[in-house]
Amino acid sequence: MTPPHLPSRSNNALITSNSWGTNFTSQALETAINGLADAGGLFVCSAGNNAWNIDIPGFGFWPAKSTNRAVISVAASDRRDQMSSFSNYGRVSVDLAAPGSSILSTSFDGSGYVTMSGTSMSAPFVTGAAALLKAAVPSATSDCVRTALLRTVDPLTALTNVTVTGVWCIEQTLSTVL
């Protein structure tokens, strides 16, 4: 049975992009993420915008800090592949960084486009890459997609102690399957 508020296996929406978070852990949230994981899904989420090391006790940001294998926690990087000054980070909790500074996006009021910054800009890049990988290799499991994403980063010195892997690179990700 699929937990409430999560996609069922029958609609094939097994990669979710989550640009939200909270400072408090939730058993209900962990149960929901477990349900998605059990269905073979991935839960890509923003690491948060407090400039916190979320590995330190007391500075948690959920779901980014979840230890569930289905969770891919994404920090924000800038155009120079450096960690964005506002981005949460964590050598254990944050899996990788993706573009999140000065990203062109639609405006909240629907009037056009604006430049925005935040890990909410970063997570969709990784979610899109996961979807492209899954489309290119439909038989790939969520673990395979996750591994491909985390192994195809630029392991930059600037991010060595602030993410698990480095800065995500679409060219490297897609070259692994195309």
C-alpha positions as CSV (number, residue, x, y, z in Angstrom):
1,M,0.0,0.0,0.0
2,T,1.3,3.4,-0.9
3,P,1.5,5.9,1.9
4,P,-0.8,8.9,1.6
5,H,0.5,11.9,-0.4
6,L,3.1,9.9,-2.3
7,P,2.8,8.6,-5.9
8,S,1.6,5.1,-6.3
9,R,3.7,2.7,-8.3
10,S,1.0,2.5,-11.0
11,N,1.5,6.1,-12.1
12,N,5.3,5.7,-12.6
13,A,6.0,8.9,-10.7
14,L,8.8,7.5,-8.7
15,I,11.3,10.4,-8.7
16,T,10.1,13.4,-6.6
17,S,11.6,16.9,-6.4
18,N,11.2,18.4,-2.9
19,S,12.1,22.1,-2.6
20,W,11.1,22.4,1.0
21,G,12.3,21.5,4.5
22,T,12.0,21.9,8.2
23,N,14.2,22.1,11.2
24,F,12.4,19.2,12.9
25,T,12.4,15.5,12.1
26,S,9.1,13.8,11.6
27,Q,8.3,10.1,11.9
28,A,5.4,10.6,9.5
29,L,7.8,12.0,6.9
30,E,10.3,9.2,7.4
31,T,7.4,6.7,7.0
32,A,6.4,8.4,3.8
33,I,9.9,8.4,2.4
34,N,10.3,4.7,3.4
35,G,7.1,4.0,1.4
36,L,8.6,5.7,-1.7
37,A,11.9,3.8,-1.2
38,D,10.0,0.5,-0.9
39,A,8.2,1.4,-4.2
40,G,11.6,1.9,-5.9
41,G,11.6,5.7,-5.8
42,L,14.0,8.5,-5.3
43,F,13.3,11.6,-3.0
44,V,15.5,14.4,-4.3
45,C,15.5,17.4,-1.9
46,S,16.9,20.8,-1.2
47,A,19.6,21.0,1.5
48,G,18.3,24.3,2.8
49,N,19.4,28.0,2.7
50,N,20.7,28.7,6.2
51,A,24.4,28.3,5.6
52,W,24.4,25.6,8.2
53,N,26.5,22.4,8.5
54,I,23.5,20.1,8.9
55,D,25.8,17.3,10.1
56,I,26.2,19.1,13.5
57,P,23.6,18.1,16.0
58,G,21.1,20.8,16.5
59,F,21.4,22.1,13.0
60,G,19.3,19.5,11.2
61,F,17.3,20.2,8.1
62,W,14.8,17.5,7.1
63,P,14.3,15.7,4.9
64,A,17.8,16.7,3.7
65,K,19.3,15.1,6.8
66,S,17.4,11.8,6.4
67,T,19.6,8.7,6.2
68,N,17.1,6.9,4.0
69,R,18.9,5.7,0.8
70,A,16.1,7.1,-1.3
71,V,17.0,10.6,-0.3
72,I,19.4,12.7,-2.4
73,S,20.2,15.9,-0.6
74,V,21.3,18.8,-2.9
75,A,23.2,21.9,-2.0
76,A,23.6,25.0,-4.2
77,S,26.6,25.9,-6.2
78,D,27.4,29.1,-8.1
79,R,28.6,29.6,-11.7
80,R,32.2,29.0,-10.6
81,D,31.3,25.6,-9.1
82,Q,31.8,26.9,-5.6
83,M,29.4,26.4,-2.7
84,S,26.8,29.2,-2.7
85,S,27.2,31.3,0.4
86,F,23.6,30.6,1.6
87,S,23.6,26.9,1.0
88,N,23.4,24.3,3.8
89,Y,26.1,21.7,3.6
90,G,27.3,18.6,5.3
91,R,30.0,16.0,4.5
92,V,27.7,13.2,5.6
93,S,24.2,14.6,5.0
94,V,24.5,16.5,1.7
95,D,25.1,14.3,-1.3
96,L,26.1,16.8,-4.0
97,A,25.8,20.4,-5.2
98,A,24.0,21.7,-8.3
99,P,23.5,25.1,-9.8
100,G,21.5,27.2,-7.4
101,S,22.7,30.8,-7.6
102,S,21.2,33.3,-10.1
103,I,18.9,30.8,-11.8
104,L,16.4,32.1,-14.3
105,S,12.9,30.9,-13.2
106,T,9.3,31.8,-13.6
107,S,8.0,34.5,-11.3
108,F,5.6,33.7,-8.5
109,D,2.9,36.0,-9.9
110,G,3.1,34.6,-13.4
111,S,4.3,37.9,-14.9
112,G,7.4,36.4,-16.6
113,Y,10.9,35.4,-15.5
114,V,13.1,36.4,-12.6
115,T,16.5,35.4,-11.4
116,M,16.4,33.4,-8.1
117,S,18.8,31.7,-5.8
118,G,18.4,28.8,-3.4
119,T,18.7,25.1,-3.0
120,S,15.1,25.0,-4.3
121,M,16.7,25.9,-7.7
122,S,19.3,23.1,-7.3
123,A,17.1,20.1,-6.5
124,P,15.1,20.2,-9.8
125,F,18.4,20.0,-11.8
126,V,19.2,16.7,-10.1
127,T,15.6,15.5,-10.3
128,G,15.6,16.1,-14.0
129,A,18.9,14.3,-14.4
130,A,17.5,11.3,-12.5
131,A,14.5,11.3,-14.8
132,L,16.7,11.4,-17.9
133,L,18.8,8.5,-16.6
134,K,15.6,6.5,-15.9
135,A,14.2,7.3,-19.3
136,A,17.5,6.3,-21.0
137,V,17.7,3.0,-19.0
138,P,14.1,2.1,-18.0
139,S,15.3,-1.1,-16.2
140,A,17.6,0.9,-13.9
141,T,16.7,0.6,-10.3
142,S,16.6,3.7,-8.0
143,D,19.9,2.5,-6.5
144,C,21.5,2.5,-10.0
145,V,20.2,5.9,-10.8
146,R,21.4,7.3,-7.4
147,T,24.8,5.7,-7.9
148,A,25.1,7.1,-11.4
149,L,24.3,10.6,-10.2
150,L,26.7,10.5,-7.3
151,R,29.6,9.0,-9.3
152,T,29.3,11.5,-12.1
153,V,30.2,14.7,-10.2
154,D,33.2,16.9,-10.4
155,P,35.0,16.1,-7.1
156,L,36.2,19.7,-6.6
157,T,38.6,20.6,-3.8
158,A,36.3,23.4,-2.7
159,L,33.5,20.9,-1.9
160,T,35.6,18.2,-0.4
161,N,34.4,18.7,3.2
162,V,31.0,20.1,2.5
163,T,29.3,17.4,0.4
164,V,29.5,13.6,0.1
165,T,30.7,13.8,-3.6
166,G,31.1,17.2,-5.3
167,V,29.3,19.3,-8.0
168,W,26.9,17.5,-10.3
169,C,27.8,17.5,-14.0
170,I,25.1,16.7,-16.6
171,E,27.6,15.9,-19.3
172,Q,29.3,13.3,-17.1
173,T,25.9,11.8,-16.0
174,L,24.5,11.4,-19.5
175,S,27.8,10.1,-20.9
176,T,27.5,7.1,-18.6
177,V,24.4,5.9,-20.4
178,L,24.4,7.4,-23.9
